[in-house]
């Protein structure tokens, strides 16, 4: 039973004019998750912005898969650090508000 929200990799690759093997390699590097249903491969819609960004890096900027892996790792690290900074900022704001009252 195929979920209607999943994107078929074959169709996705045809639309973006890329090889299916590129998506497989992204999966092998652990950068994306492929869902297999009824002997067909699918992507979750939430992954599309990430996959499309990786397509642009590889095909437009000529960045190899190792480079994409490193960039993805650094972007995830930056996002984590930003979340930690926001949490610390919010705690500081609460602390400052308590001392003002």
C-alpha positions as CSV (number, residue, x, y, z in Angstrom):
1,X,0.0,0.0,0.0
2,X,1.7,3.1,-1.2
3,X,1.4,6.4,0.7
4,X,0.2,9.3,-1.4
5,X,2.5,11.7,0.3
6,X,5.7,9.9,-0.8
7,X,7.7,11.1,-3.9
8,X,8.7,8.4,-6.3
9,X,12.5,8.7,-6.9
10,X,12.2,7.7,-10.5
11,X,9.8,10.6,-11.2
12,X,11.8,13.0,-9.0
13,X,15.0,12.2,-11.0
14,X,13.2,12.6,-14.3
15,X,11.8,16.0,-13.3
16,X,15.3,17.2,-12.1
17,X,17.1,15.5,-15.0
18,X,19.5,13.6,-12.8
19,X,20.6,10.0,-12.4
20,X,18.9,7.8,-9.9
21,X,22.3,6.7,-8.7
22,X,22.9,10.2,-7.3
23,X,20.0,9.8,-4.9
24,X,21.2,6.3,-4.0
25,X,24.7,7.8,-3.2
26,X,23.1,10.4,-1.0
27,X,21.4,7.6,0.9
28,X,24.6,5.6,1.1
29,X,26.3,8.6,2.7
30,X,23.5,8.8,5.2
31,X,22.4,12.2,4.0
32,X,18.8,11.2,3.1
33,X,16.5,8.3,3.8
34,X,14.9,6.2,1.1
35,X,11.7,4.4,1.7
36,X,11.1,1.2,-0.2
37,X,7.5,0.1,-0.8
38,X,6.2,-2.4,-3.3
39,X,9.7,-2.7,-4.9
40,X,9.8,1.0,-5.6
41,X,11.9,3.7,-3.9
42,X,10.5,6.9,-2.5
43,X,11.5,10.1,-0.7
44,X,9.5,11.8,2.1
45,X,8.3,15.3,1.1
46,X,10.1,16.8,4.1
47,X,13.4,15.8,2.5
48,X,12.8,17.7,-0.8
49,X,14.4,21.0,0.1
50,X,17.5,19.2,1.4
51,X,17.8,16.9,-1.7
52,X,17.3,19.8,-4.1
53,X,20.0,21.8,-2.3
54,X,22.3,18.9,-2.6
55,X,21.4,18.6,-6.3
56,X,22.4,22.2,-6.9
57,X,25.6,21.8,-4.9
58,X,26.6,18.7,-7.0
59,X,25.4,19.6,-10.5
60,X,25.7,23.4,-10.5
61,X,28.6,24.0,-8.2
62,X,30.4,20.7,-9.1
63,X,30.8,19.7,-5.4
64,X,31.5,16.0,-5.0
65,X,29.6,13.7,-2.6
66,X,32.4,13.9,0.0
67,X,32.1,17.7,-0.1
68,X,28.3,17.6,0.2
69,X,28.7,15.3,3.2
70,X,31.1,17.8,4.9
71,X,28.8,20.7,4.1
72,X,25.7,19.0,5.4
73,X,27.6,18.1,8.6
74,X,28.7,21.7,9.1
75,X,25.2,23.1,8.3
76,X,23.7,20.7,10.9
77,X,26.3,21.8,13.4
78,X,25.5,25.5,12.7
79,X,21.8,24.8,13.2
80,X,22.5,23.0,16.5
81,X,24.6,25.9,17.7
82,X,22.0,28.4,16.7
83,X,19.3,26.5,18.6
84,X,21.6,26.4,21.7
85,X,22.2,30.2,21.3
86,X,18.5,30.9,21.1
87,X,17.8,28.7,24.2
88,X,20.5,30.6,26.1
89,X,19.2,33.9,24.9
90,X,15.7,33.0,26.1
91,X,16.9,31.9,29.5
92,X,18.9,35.1,29.9
93,X,15.8,37.1,28.9
94,X,13.8,35.3,31.6
95,X,16.5,35.9,34.2
96,X,16.7,39.6,33.3
97,X,12.9,40.0,33.5
98,X,12.8,38.4,37.0
99,X,15.4,40.9,38.3
100,X,13.7,43.9,36.8
101,X,10.4,43.2,38.6
